[in-house]
Amino acid sequence: MQVEGFSEYQSWVEAGMECAKGVRRRKWLLFWKCTGIFLAISVAILLICFVAGMGSDEDVLAMAVAGVAMLFLFMTLILFLCMLPGFFKGRYARKIKRAIKRQGFSDARREQFAREQMAARRDPAQSVSLVITQGQDRMPARFTLSEHFACFTGGSGFGPYILKVDDTEAIRVSTNTMTLPAITRVFCLVINRNQSVTTHIIHFVGHGREQGHLMFGDPAVCEKVLDILRRRFPEVTGR
């Protein structure tokens, strides 16, 4: 993704693509991890079929092997197709381009944004490298707070999520917990259970209203982002 004539912006894009490389790598690892689980389940089913089929017709066992193999291939293919978009480098380049386009930057403003962000990345008080563990299989991410902008990049959604902070006067933190039904299949058994999902939301408030917000499913990541924000803004309401 080359951007001629804008060295700082190009550097910022390259930094974002480096983060994207880590996200893609984690998604490939997640794919192979799930494939390994599918393989273990398939082998377990084959062992059960073999034990249950001792003394039976060999044709029945052959059909069982073929059926389990087809099931394994089908499940792996569905998983691969579902995760396929996250494997492509170009998808993340387009996300970066769209994030900048949504801001409506002029060329000069875009270069200023990139210059601020690259300078902030070199300051540990303004930037933090993150690993999202809860529900995202250790996806890498980064939060950077420059003079005029906050930017969060990474995780399974990747972003980048860019917020203007010029009018921000305070930070509010809220949580939202939802109970969602979760269905687990173990061989022929279907197990229904409820699962609580908590989202931590950082609200950027100015002139009596919200200027923007960031959402996190990982409380540890949210706290690290707040550590940077507390140094800048006068009021932070805890959870």
C-alpha positions in Angstrom: 0.0 0.0 0.0 2.2 2.8 -1.3 1.5 6.5 -0.7 3.8 8.7 -2.7 5.0 12.0 -1.2 3.7 11.4 2.3 6.6 9.8 4.3 5.0 10.0 7.7 1.6 8.6 6.5 3.4 5.8 4.7 5.3 5.0 7.9 2.0 4.9 9.9 0.5 2.6 7.3 3.4 0.3 7.4 3.2 0.2 11.2 -0.5 -0.7 10.9 0.3 -3.5 8.4 2.9 -4.8 10.8 0.1 -5.1 13.4 -2.0 -6.8 10.7 0.7 -9.3 10.1 0.5 -10.3 13.8 -3.3 -10.6 13.6 -3.2 -12.7 10.5 -0.6 -15.0 12.1 -2.8 -15.5 15.2 -5.8 -16.2 13.0 -3.9 -18.9 11.1 -2.8 -20.4 14.5 -6.5 -20.3 15.6 -7.5 -22.1 12.4 -5.0 -24.9 12.9 -5.9 -25.1 16.6 -9.6 -25.7 15.7 -8.6 -28.1 12.9 -6.6 -30.1 15.5 -9.7 -30.2 17.8 -11.8 -31.4 14.9 -9.2 -34.1 14.1 -9.1 -35.3 17.7 -12.9 -35.5 17.8 -12.9 -37.5 14.5 -10.3 -39.9 15.8 -12.3 -40.4 19.0 -15.4 -41.1 17.0 -13.5 -43.6 14.8 -12.2 -45.4 17.9 -15.7 -45.7 19.3 -16.9 -47.0 16.0 -14.1 -49.5 15.9 -14.8 -50.8 19.4 -18.5 -50.9 18.8 -18.0 -52.6 15.5 -15.7 -55.4 16.7 -17.0 -58.6 15.1 -19.3 -56.7 12.7 -19.2 -56.5 9.0 -16.0 -54.8 7.7 -18.1 -52.9 5.2 -19.9 -51.2 8.1 -16.6 -50.1 9.6 -15.4 -48.8 6.2 -18.6 -46.8 5.9 -18.1 -45.3 9.3 -14.5 -44.4 8.5 -15.6 -42.7 5.3 -18.4 -40.9 7.0 -16.2 -39.5 9.8 -13.5 -38.5 7.2 -16.1 -36.6 5.2 -17.5 -34.9 8.3 -14.0 -33.8 9.3 -13.3 -32.4 5.8 -16.7 -30.6 5.8 -16.2 -29.0 9.2 -12.6 -27.9 8.3 -13.8 -26.5 5.0 -16.6 -24.5 6.6 -14.2 -23.1 9.3 -11.7 -22.2 6.6 -14.3 -20.4 4.5 -15.6 -18.5 7.6 -12.1 -17.4 8.5 -10.8 -16.8 5.0 -11.3 -13.0 4.8 -9.0 -12.6 7.8 -6.1 -14.3 6.1 -5.7 -11.7 3.3 -3.2 -8.9 3.6 -5.2 -6.7 1.3 -8.3 -6.8 3.6 -6.3 -4.9 6.3 -4.9 -2.4 3.9 -8.5 -1.6 2.8 -9.5 -1.2 6.5 -6.7 1.3 7.1 -7.7 3.2 4.0 -11.4 3.3 5.0 -10.6 4.4 8.5 -8.7 7.4 7.2 -11.4 8.2 4.6 -14.1 8.3 7.3 -12.1 11.1 9.0 -12.3 13.3 5.9 -8.7 14.3 6.2 -7.1 16.6 3.7 -3.6 15.5 2.5 -2.0 17.9 5.0 -4.2 16.9 7.9 -3.6 13.2 7.1 0.2 13.8 7.2 -0.2 15.7 10.5 -2.2 12.8 12.0 0.4 10.3 10.9 3.3 12.5 12.3 1.6 12.8 15.7 0.8 9.1 15.9 4.3 8.0 14.9 5.8 10.4 17.5 3.4 9.1 20.2 4.3 5.5 19.4 7.8 6.2 20.5 6.6 7.4 23.9 5.6 4.7 26.4 3.4 7.3 28.2 1.3 7.7 25.1 1.3 4.3 23.4 1.0 0.7 24.6 1.3 -2.6 22.8 -1.5 -5.0 23.8 -2.4 -8.7 23.6 -6.2 -9.4 23.7 -6.7 -12.7 25.5 -10.4 -13.0 26.4 -12.3 -14.5 23.4 -9.7 -13.5 20.8 -6.9 -16.0 21.2 -4.1 -13.6 22.1 -4.7 -11.1 19.2 -2.1 -8.3 19.1 -3.2 -4.7 19.3 -1.9 -1.2 20.0 -3.4 2.0 21.5 -1.9 5.4 20.8 -2.9 8.8 22.2 -1.4 11.8 20.4 -2.1 15.5 20.7 -5.3 15.5 18.7 -6.2 11.8 18.2 -6.7 8.5 19.9 -6.2 5.4 17.8 -6.8 1.7 18.6 -5.6 -0.9 16.0 -5.7 -4.7 16.2 -7.7 -7.4 17.7 -10.0 -9.6 15.6 -11.9 -6.5 14.3 -8.6 -4.7 13.7 -10.0 -1.2 13.1 -8.2 1.2 13.1 -10.6 3.0 15.4 -9.6 6.7 15.3 -11.2 9.3 17.6 -10.6 13.1 17.7 -9.9 14.2 21.3 -9.6 17.9 20.8 -13.0 18.5 22.5 -12.6 15.8 25.1 -12.9 17.1 28.7 -13.3 13.9 30.7 -13.5 10.1 30.3 -16.3 7.9 31.5 -16.1 4.1 31.8 -19.2 1.9 31.8 -19.8 -1.9 31.5 -22.5 -3.7 29.7 -23.2 -7.4 30.5 -25.4 -9.5 28.4 -26.5 -13.1 28.9 -26.4 -15.0 25.6 -27.5 -18.6 24.9 -24.6 -20.8 24.0 -25.1 -24.2 22.4 -22.4 -26.9 22.7 -22.5 -30.1 20.7 -20.7 -33.2 22.1 -21.2 -36.0 19.7 -25.0 -36.5 19.6 -25.7 -34.5 22.7 -26.7 -30.9 22.5 -26.0 -28.8 25.7 -27.7 -25.5 26.1 -26.3 -23.0 28.6 -26.3 -19.3 29.2 -23.0 -17.3 28.9 -22.4 -13.9 30.3 -20.5 -11.5 28.0 -19.2 -8.2 29.5 -18.2 -5.3 27.4 -16.1 -2.4 28.8 -16.8 1.0 27.2 -14.6 4.0 27.4 -16.6 7.2 26.6 -14.9 10.4 25.5 -17.0 13.3 26.9 -16.8 16.9 25.9 -19.3 19.9 26.0 -21.7 17.7 28.0 -22.0 14.9 25.4 -20.2 11.9 24.1 -17.6 12.6 21.5 -16.8 9.0 20.8 -16.1 5.7 22.5 -14.0 2.5 22.4 -15.3 -0.9 23.4 -13.3 -3.8 24.9 -14.2 -7.3 25.8 -10.9 -7.8 27.7 -10.8 -5.9 31.1 -7.0 -6.0 31.2 -6.7 -4.3 27.9 -9.2 -1.7 28.9 -7.3 -1.0 32.0 -4.0 -0.5 30.1 -5.7 2.0 27.8 -7.1 3.8 30.8 -3.6 4.1 32.3 -2.6 6.3 29.4 -5.9 8.3 29.3 -5.7 9.1 33.0 -2.5 11.1 32.5 -4.2 13.3 30.0 -7.8 13.9 31.1 -9.0 15.4 34.4 -11.7 12.9 35.3 -11.9 9.2 34.9 -14.8 7.3 36.4 -13.9 3.8 37.3 -16.0 0.7 36.8 
